[in-house]
Each structure stands twice: as C-alpha cells, then as structure tokens.
C-alpha cells in the first residue's frame, strides 16, 4: 500500500479465471495441528452479476478446537457441504463454524451471496468503481476468510458476470502463501501494455484506461530493472511467472496503490508515478511475501518497502526519492502538520484497532524508511541490502515481526556499529518526536559500501 491517508486496498490480479471444479475430497488428511488454525487453500468462483460466490476451502483446525472458524461478516451463507453432503455448520457473530475431527484436514464448499459495497466504504466489491477492496481485515465481506495476519493462503479465483465490453484483471491462481487482503480484482475498459521480462523471468504488464498509455509508460519506465533489482538483491518473486500493475479509479485523487500481487492496483492519478508503481511491486517482498505478524509491525511492511523502493530506483538510474520523502512527507509529519506517532509500539500483538490507529499514517512509511537509510549509512547500504535479502529468504511465505529484523541487523553488524543502530531504533521507531536534525539525518549520504 502506498499513500496511507486513504483506506488501503486488497490483493492479487491476472487475466481470466481458472480453477479446478472437482468436488471436495472426502478422504481425511492428517494435520500438523498447531496453536492456530491453518487455511491451506481457498478456491473462489464469484458471479459479479448475481453477487453470489462459491468458496472451496481446505483447512486444518486449531488443536483441540473441533472446528474451523472463518469470518463471513458480510456474507449470506446459503449452504456448506463436503463430498456432496451438507455440513451442519452455523454462523454466530459473523463467524462461520465448520465442525471437524481434531487433527484432521477438512475440505468443504461454501455457497453464499455477498453485497455490493458502496463506493465510499471500501470494504468489499465496489461495482460503481469496478474494484474490490478488503484491506485491512474486511475479506469477510467478499469470501469466507481468516483475516488474521499469521495465516498464509494459496488462492484460485474465477470471475463470471463481468459486464459486456469490460475486462476483468485478476489472478486465476496465487501459488505463494498470501495474506487474505492480497486477493483482489479490477473490472474496466482496460488496454494491456507489455512492459518486459525481469532477470528472473517474470513477465511484467500494465493495464491502463483508454488514453493513459503515456502515463503507463512513464510509471513503468524503470520497472523491469527495479523488479530485477528486487529479485537479484533480496530473492526470487514468490507469486508466479507474471506480474503487473492495474490502473484503478478509487473515486478520489492520489491514493497511491495497493499490493494485490501478482497484479497490483495503482490509482489513476498516480499511474504515471514511478515511486507509486514500484512501491506496490516491492510489496511482493515485504508486506505480501513476508507478512507482518501483528498490526503493530506495520513498519516492517511499509517502512521496509518505502526504503527498498528508493534504493532500487536509485540503483537503476531512476528518479531520486529522498528529497521528495523528506520535503513532502517527513517534514509535515515531524512539524505537526501531519500525524506523528511511535511507529514500533511496545511488543503487543494485534491489540490495536488498526483502522483507527495512528500507525496507519505517513509516519510509519517515512520514519521506517529513515531508520533503514540511517542504518545503511552506518554499515553500508550494500551490507544492509544483504541483511534485508537474508531476512526475506528466511521468512518468505511466513509472518514476521519488526523486532526480528532489528535483531538480524544487529547480529550481522560489527560490534562498533551497534550503538549507532540502537540509537536509530530509538530515534526513528520507538520515539514519537522526530530527531531535531531529522531532515539531515534522513537525507544524509555516507558513501560506505557504495550507493
């Protein structure tokens, strides 16, 4: 997600639907049951004309619970079945409870109806805008889901009922483990532009509205090189052989974008902006590829991604971002013209109401990015790249905490650098007031390790 003054958006896209239509298996499969349930696969078929859906779900229960529990807050559940037989499930408090033998995987199908969301609410499918939006935890308005952050899911998606003459852009499958907010789709009068192929072989495209080809070219001018930098520096792309950006109309001005890999959404007014486009692409590494374990760890997603976006653009000869970050975003945060907050709260986990918390602000993006920039000045940006890449490769497909990243940075740094790193943690992440010399510290360039 890019600009946080708006509601963020949901998750991946591709072209036309697919999926296995076979009946759910009735053969029991043993689960490695743990302290939380595990939704393994979610295969969705959505009819946008009838506003109905079918979700075929494979899940393992929480140990000892005897049930799989899913959020269906905005859904009208019509039937739940497995192997052709109806299951006596029930809905209570917006939660669908499906009984299951302990330590046994259950494969079941949910038939349901969903509502069209008003274009001002951003909590489901918004036909007036032609876009889905379930960030941060409104997936239960579109499909049965686990909106918590720990679980990662493999998705398949098929759409019918697309208006005549319109193109639906979405992924027919997402092979890597994804957060539930990552799944999304867009419907509109789209033209497709081929952008190129990354060094890792990922084919990159851009879908834009009529008359917006130049904006698409501008916004993706360095995208192949940036994407290749992400792959080469941090690790392979985990969401399949294709990726791209999709221009969306959110009904207001600049919202930046939303990390719906493999096809991210970027607002129509920001589609020509390289930072916005490549920021959303970067979420394949942090935010989607490495999920945050708790909403309190939001800086692991947005601070890390803001930094690697600037770093990548800088390395491939794209536009320099640090003056823009400091002058347009950090300074308003630090001078009281915009929201400021501690961006890494004490070690609570999911104890905040994220939608109404100040973490969802530019402070998290900018102070997080400045933390990394200062660490790069201490240990060298190439050394920091190696640590960020090591952390990604250790945690891709998993949920992690920002403190885990800090611990790895400290562990991989020389003893003489650790006091400066701890000072950066305190000043940028754990203190509300910005450092007095915030602009100079974030803009500083020490050529250790090469930029």
Phi and psi in degrees as a GROMACS rama.xvg file:
@    title "Ramachandran Plot"
@    xaxis  label "Phi"
@    yaxis  label "Psi"
@TYPE xy
-102.947  -93.2043  UNK-2
-73.2598  118.954  UNK-3
-88.0842  3.80132  UNK-4
-78.9612  -1.52417  UNK-5
-117.091  171.984  UNK-6
-71.7198  133.48  UNK-7
-76.3829  172.141  UNK-8
-124.966  179.329  UNK-9
-96.699  -146.093  UNK-10
-121.786  -120.805  UNK-11
-98.4846  163.379  UNK-12
-141.949  164.846  UNK-13
-157.627  -139.687  UNK-14
-105.053  -86.2457  UNK-15
-113.404  161.983  UNK-16
-77.8665  164.204  UNK-17
-153.251  -155.5  UNK-18
123.877  155.743  UNK-19
-87.0377  122.476  UNK-20
-93.6947  12.8849  UNK-21
-68.6706  155.589  UNK-22
-68.9534  154.459  UNK-23
-62.4769  141.496  UNK-24
-71.0331  141.426  UNK-25
-99.6825  -3.70921  UNK-26
-77.6982  125.762  UNK-27
-69.1899  140.321  UNK-28
-125.204  131.156  UNK-29
-69.586  142.039  UNK-30
-107.555  150.234  UNK-31
-88.3163  74.9274  UNK-32
-61.5881  139.579  UNK-33
-129.103  -167.441  UNK-34
-70.778  -14.4791  UNK-35
-130.775  155.292  UNK-36
-72.9888  161.853  UNK-37
-129.4  108.454  UNK-38
-83.6529  114.808  UNK-39
-85.6632  -52.7612  UNK-40
-134.564  143.415  UNK-41
-132.126  115.892  UNK-42
-113.117  114.088  UNK-43
-109.954  139.65  UNK-44
-125.236  115.052  UNK-45
-116.46  132.511  UNK-46
-103.973  107.818  UNK-47
-76.0093  -19.008  UNK-48
-80.3093  -43.571  UNK-49
-90.3511  -10.153  UNK-50
55.9395  47.5945  UNK-51
-125.993  157.188  UNK-52
-144.56  157.057  UNK-53
-128.267  126.669  UNK-54
-117.845  121.5  UNK-55
-104.555  115.521  UNK-56
-122.093  137.052  UNK-57
-116.13  128.415  UNK-58
-150.38  154.811  UNK-59
-113.095  137.821  UNK-60
-77.8063  161.399  UNK-61
-62.7842  139.858  UNK-62
-55.2596  125.781  UNK-63
80.9894  -0.28168  UNK-64
-81.9604  -31.3804  UNK-65
72.2359  14.1151  UNK-66
-160.452  157.526  UNK-67
-105.663  130.911  UNK-68
-117.363  126.669  UNK-69
-129.875  147.944  UNK-70
-78.1888  124.236  UNK-71
-132.868  37.4322  UNK-72
-53.7057  -37.2336  UNK-73
-107.035  17.2353  UNK-74
-113.118  151.233  UNK-75
-103.94  103.044  UNK-76
-77.2371  121.703  UNK-77
-94.0834  -41.0329  UNK-78
-163.829  150.403  UNK-79
-129.673  128.826  UNK-80
-143.97  158.817  UNK-81
-142.201  129.298  UNK-82
58.5652  30.8728  UNK-83
84.2955  1.35245  UNK-84
-114.568  134.119  UNK-85
-65.4048  139.998  UNK-86
-104.097  135.683  UNK-87
-82.4777  69.5264  UNK-88
-88.4333  172.238  UNK-89
-149.026  158.219  UNK-90
-112.375  130.196  UNK-91
-143.89  123.848  UNK-92
59.8632  35.6008  UNK-93
76.9977  9.3241  UNK-94
-114.326  126.439  UNK-95
-87.0913  125.83  UNK-96
-114.352  115.763  UNK-97
-109.925  116.861  UNK-98
-68.6611  145.944  UNK-99
-154.761  147.698  UNK-100
-65.5622  141.301  UNK-101
-56.3396  142.135  UNK-102
60.8166  27.4937  UNK-103
-131.41  130.122  UNK-104
-67.7681  141.364  UNK-105
-118.603  134.489  UNK-106
-115.025  119.243  UNK-107
-145.172  162.694  UNK-108
-119.372  135.219  UNK-109
-116.562  120.906  UNK-110
-98.6782  134.249  UNK-111
-156.699  169.449  UNK-112
-118.553  149.558  UNK-113
-129.349  157.662  UNK-114
-94.5427  154.325  UNK-115
-78.1333  128.795  UNK-116
-85.0518  142.898  UNK-117
-64.9502  143.727  UNK-118
-66.7851  -8.88264  UNK-119
-95.4908  -6.81292  UNK-120
-98.1269  -34.4446  UNK-121
55.4205  56.3213  UNK-122
-143.258  38.825  UNK-123
161.582  -147.052  UNK-124
-85.2096  122.631  UNK-125
-112.543  89.1053  UNK-126
-62.3174  -29.5499  UNK-127
-65.081  -26.0846  UNK-128
-105.648  -10.5549  UNK-129
69.2514  34.8452  UNK-130
-150.16  146.992  UNK-131
-96.0826  152.961  UNK-132
-155.226  113.37  UNK-133
-128.13  4.01484  UNK-134
-63.8983  145.195  UNK-135
-90.3642  -27.1348  UNK-136
-145.097  45.3109  UNK-137
-111.578  23.4533  UNK-138
-60.6713  -27.8034  UNK-139
-67.4617  -3.37082  UNK-140
-90.1743  -5.76019  UNK-141
-124.568  -33.7909  UNK-142
-158.212  156.956  UNK-143
-63.2359  127.052  UNK-144
-150.496  170.406  UNK-145
-113.529  97.0773  UNK-146
-73.9364  -3.54879  UNK-147
-64.3226  165.355  UNK-148
-92.6946  -20.9607  UNK-149
-70.9072  -39.7608  UNK-150
-77.0246  137.957  UNK-151
-114.595  143.048  UNK-152
-128.858  143.515  UNK-153
-91.0304  131.135  UNK-154
-115.101  148.458  UNK-155
-128.61  147.91  UNK-156
-142.666  136.603  UNK-157
-133.978  133.593  UNK-158
-117.778  134.748  UNK-159
-125.76  175.629  UNK-160
71.6894  23.6609  UNK-161
-74.5335  131.542  UNK-162
-55.8264  144.851  UNK-163
-57.3266  136.792  UNK-164
83.0543  -3.0633  UNK-165
-103.854  154.977  UNK-166
-112.736  130.679  UNK-167
-96.9735  126.567  UNK-168
-112.115  116.807  UNK-169
-166.739  165.314  UNK-170
-90.2191  133.988  UNK-171
-74.6687  -20.1375  UNK-172
-155.075  152.681  UNK-173
-126.231  105.694  UNK-174
-75.4941  -33.191  UNK-175
-80.4726  155.941  UNK-176
-67.4391  124.986  UNK-177
-123.857  148.931  UNK-178
-68.8185  152.695  UNK-179
-61.6897  -28.6121  UNK-180
-73.0322  -7.46148  UNK-181
-79.4963  -22.2091  UNK-182
-78.0851  130.161  UNK-183
-162.669  175.939  UNK-184
-156.114  159.411  UNK-185
-136.288  144.186  UNK-186
-129.847  128.052  UNK-187
-175.529  -171.901  UNK-188
-89.0563  80.9  UNK-189
-100.161  145.458  UNK-190
-115.798  137.232  UNK-191
-100.551  134.212  UNK-192
-120.449  128.362  UNK-193
-78.9066  127.578  UNK-194
-96.1239  -38.9558  UNK-195
146.826  -170.6  UNK-196
-125.269  132.349  UNK-197
-72.9882  168.505  UNK-198
-60.485  -29.2042  UNK-199
-83.0565  3.08951  UNK-200
89.9243  8.30013  UNK-201
-80.9537  127.015  UNK-202
-84.4545  124.121  UNK-203
-111.896  134.169  UNK-204
-133.647  168.192  UNK-205
-137.087  132.859  UNK-206
-106.408  124.339  UNK-207
-132.729  161.977  UNK-208
-75.2766  159.572  UNK-209
-55.1656  138.445  UNK-210
80.7773  4.44959  UNK-211
-112.499  21.2793  UNK-212
-64.2273  -38.0077  UNK-213
-67.4011  -40.2246  UNK-214
-60.2611  -40.8027  UNK-215
-62.6238  -42.3184  UNK-216
-64.6957  -41.8661  UNK-217
-64.2377  -46.6242  UNK-218
-69.4785  -24.2827  UNK-219
-109.423  16.5368  UNK-220
-55.0704  -39.7879  UNK-221
-114.37  15.7883  UNK-222
-65.0055  -40.3574  UNK-223
-61.8613  -42.6042  UNK-224
-68.8706  -39.3699  UNK-225
-64.1602  -47.3235  UNK-226
-59.4352  -42.3613  UNK-227
-65.2094  -36.6805  UNK-228
-61.9288  -44.9509  UNK-229
-57.0623  -47.1666  UNK-230
-62.3202  -48.8468  UNK-231
-68.9563  -35.4253  UNK-232
-91.439  -36.8891  UNK-233
-111.401  -33.8276  UNK-234
145.859  169.83  UNK-235
-64.8078  149.803  UNK-236
-67.1076  133.767  UNK-237
-105.52  5.10022  UNK-238
-115.572  30.1578  UNK-239
109.178  -175.591  UNK-240
-87.6025  -2.36401  UNK-241
-131.291  155.459  UNK-242
-157.168  166.335  UNK-243
174.278  -178.007  UNK-244
-123.168  148.306  UNK-245
-129.081  124.746  UNK-246
-74.7642  128.716  UNK-247
-128.845  153.853  UNK-248
-108.499  106.944  UNK-249
-93.9321  7.81073  UNK-250
81.5533  0.219501  UNK-251
-139.046  -177.085  UNK-252
-75.3276  -158.669  UNK-253
-50.5962  113.463  UNK-254
-112.665  -1.37046  UNK-255
73.2483  -117.374  UNK-256
-157.5  -175.473  UNK-257
-142.067  141.617  UNK-258
-84.2102  62.5372  UNK-259
-89.5747  66.6043  UNK-260
-65.0373  146.313  UNK-261
-82.5799  -8.60538  UNK-262
-119.712  102.532  UNK-263
-78.0939  153.098  UNK-264
-95.6089  135.417  UNK-265
-131.829  131.374  UNK-266
-59.0692  148.387  UNK-267
-60.2489  -31.4598  UNK-268
-81.4601  -14.1501  UNK-269
-107.774  5.32851  UNK-270
-67.0851  -24.6445  UNK-271
-88.7242  4.99659  UNK-272
-99.118  120.898  UNK-273
-66.3813  -36.4885  UNK-274
-63.4278  -45.3485  UNK-275
-62.4863  -45.4608  UNK-276
-64.1732  -47.969  UNK-277
-77.4034  -23.4663  UNK-278
-61.0963  -46.9258  UNK-279
-65.692  -37.4466  UNK-280
-61.629  -38.3583  UNK-281
-63.4694  -21.8906  UNK-282
-66.0644  -14.8562  UNK-283
-62.7253  -23.2635  UNK-284
-95.1989  -45.0588  UNK-285
-129.439  121.021  UNK-286
117.599  -44.0375  UNK-287
-110.592  -55.2175  UNK-288
-63.2979  -55.0566  UNK-289
-100.316  113.05  UNK-290
-82.1958  155.763  UNK-291
-83.6955  142.279  UNK-292
-79.4708  -28.9389  UNK-293
-143.039  152.244  UNK-294
-62.344  -26.5532  UNK-295
-63.6985  -15.9378  UNK-296
-95.7859  19.4501  UNK-297
-53.1102  -31.9146  UNK-298
-64.1191  -27.1804  UNK-299
-63.159  -33.8704  UNK-300
-79.2075  -60.7718  UNK-301
-82.893  -37.1992  UNK-302
-67.1922  -44.9188  UNK-303
-61.485  -45.8583  UNK-304
-69.1352  -36.605  UNK-305
-61.9872  -41.2263  UNK-306
-64.8237  -49.6568  UNK-307
-68.6972  -25.5122  UNK-308
-64.5584  -49.4669  UNK-309
-62.4799  -41.5415  UNK-310
-61.988  -45.6338  UNK-311
-65.743  -47.3989  UNK-312
-59.3186  -40.344  UNK-313
-61.6142  -43.1374  UNK-314
-73.1368  -25.3133  UNK-315
-100.092  6.89634  UNK-316
85.3987  18.2304  UNK-317
-83.3281  -172.966  UNK-318
-65.9876  137.798  UNK-319
-72.5663  138.522  UNK-320
-109.084  -17.8409  UNK-321
-69.2896  -37.0092  UNK-322
-63.1857  -41.2734  UNK-323
-61.067  -47.7472  UNK-324
-59.3867  -48.2891  UNK-325
-69.1588  -48.438  UNK-326
-73.6719  -40.5106  UNK-327
-90.2695  -26.2984  UNK-328
-124.293  -49.6249  UNK-329
-67.9434  -44.5907  UNK-330
-61.2627  -46.2209  UNK-331
-59.7547  -35.5889  UNK-332
-64.7248  -45.2901  UNK-333
-80.2526  -20.3907  UNK-334
-99.3109  2.68332  UNK-335
89.5064  1.67554  UNK-336
-79.3752  -15.7319  UNK-337
-135.204  173.608  UNK-338
-65.4815  137.77  UNK-339
-127.536  150.911  UNK-340
-163.423  165.791  UNK-341
-70.5198  122.884  UNK-342
-92.527  -7.54736  UNK-343
-131.604  87.7145  UNK-344
-63.2475  165.96  UNK-345
-52.8087  161.803  UNK-346
-70.695  56.4919  UNK-347
-87.4075  165.842  UNK-348
-140.51  114.247  UNK-349
57.6584  37.1752  UNK-350
-104.553  9.39572  UNK-351
-114.304  154.954  UNK-352
-88.7073  92.4094  UNK-353
-59.5811  -39.6587  UNK-354
-59.0846  -30.879  UNK-355
-110.241  15.2792  UNK-356
-100.94  149.78  UNK-357
-69.6832  -11.097  UNK-358
-57.6971  -31.9324  UNK-359
-81.3067  75.1011  UNK-360
-157.285  171.527  UNK-361
-64.7562  -21.3549  UNK-362
-55.7776  -42.9835  UNK-363
-64.8286  -42.5368  UNK-364
-64.0338  -51.9244  UNK-365
-77.3349  -46.147  UNK-366
-66.3701  -35.051  UNK-367
-63.211  -45.2036  UNK-368
-64.1841  -39.0328  UNK-369
-66.9975  -34.8061  UNK-370
-56.7717  -50.5964  UNK-371
-64.7418  -39.5529  UNK-372
-60.7422  -40.9171  UNK-373
-69.8184  -38.8982  UNK-374
-61.2006  -39.7353  UNK-375
-61.7778  -34.9036  UNK-376
-68.6704  -28.9633  UNK-377
-79.2265  -50.0566  UNK-378
-103.723  -6.93558  UNK-379
97.5304  131.912  UNK-380
-63.1771  -31.1941  UNK-381
-67.1927  -39.1742  UNK-382
-65.6905  -39.3144  UNK-383
-65.4591  -40.6311  UNK-384
-54.3671  -43.9129  UNK-385
-63.5888  -37.8593  UNK-386
-69.1048  -44.5102  UNK-387
-61.5737  -38.7189  UNK-388
-67.3275  -41.0842  UNK-389
-61.8457  -43.0856  UNK-390
-63.973  -42.9507  UNK-391
-59.8487  -47.7779  UNK-392
-67.4953  -28.1766  UNK-393
-75.3577  -27.8291  UNK-394
-122.03  3.0408  UNK-395
-59.6528  134.357  UNK-396
82.1577  5.30932  UNK-397
-127.162  171.941  UNK-398
-102.68  141.025  UNK-399
-140.145  169.352  UNK-400
-113.704  152.99  UNK-401
-62.1277  -34.3634  UNK-402
-62.0728  -31.4789  UNK-403
-61.5846  -40.8836  UNK-404
-65.5214  -44.49  UNK-405
-59.9085  -44.0781  UNK-406
-60.4214  -39.3936  UNK-407
-69.5399  -40.9367  UNK-408
-58.244  -46.5118  UNK-409
-63.4342  -43.3666  UNK-410
-63.9912  -33.4621  UNK-411
-91.3936  -1.88711  UNK-412
-98.9831  156.849  UNK-413
-69.0059  153.663  UNK-414
-58.1976  -35.4268  UNK-415
-70.5505  -14.9209  UNK-416
-95.842  -10.7658  UNK-417
-70.2551  -33.4277  UNK-418
-63.3451  -40.5924  UNK-419
-67.1592  -36.6869  UNK-420
-66.574  -44.2891  UNK-421
-63.1635  -35.5925  UNK-422
-63.8104  -40.2005  UNK-423
-65.148  -39.6086  UNK-424
-58.853  -48.4806  UNK-425
-64.432  -48.896  UNK-426
-71.1647  -38.625  UNK-427
-96.4996  -34.6413  UNK-428
-104.393  -34.0804  UNK-429
-112.993  9.72294  UNK-430
-126.089  134.209  UNK-431
-70.0056  -49.3869  UNK-432
-66.711  137.752  UNK-433
-72.3748  156.002  UNK-434
-57.1244  148.033  UNK-435
-57.2597  -39.2394  UNK-436
-99.2235  40.3806  UNK-437
-56.497  -42.4052  UNK-438
-66.0058  -45.2015  UNK-439
-66.9475  -40.0403  UNK-440
-67.0998  -35.7573  UNK-441
-81.0567  -28.9462  UNK-442
-86.6039  -11.767  UNK-443
-58.9674  146.208  UNK-444
-131.81  108.033  UNK-445
-106.805  125.146  UNK-446
-80.5942  23.9423  UNK-447
-68.408  128.17  UNK-448
82.1388  -8.66943  UNK-449
83.6897  134.616  UNK-450
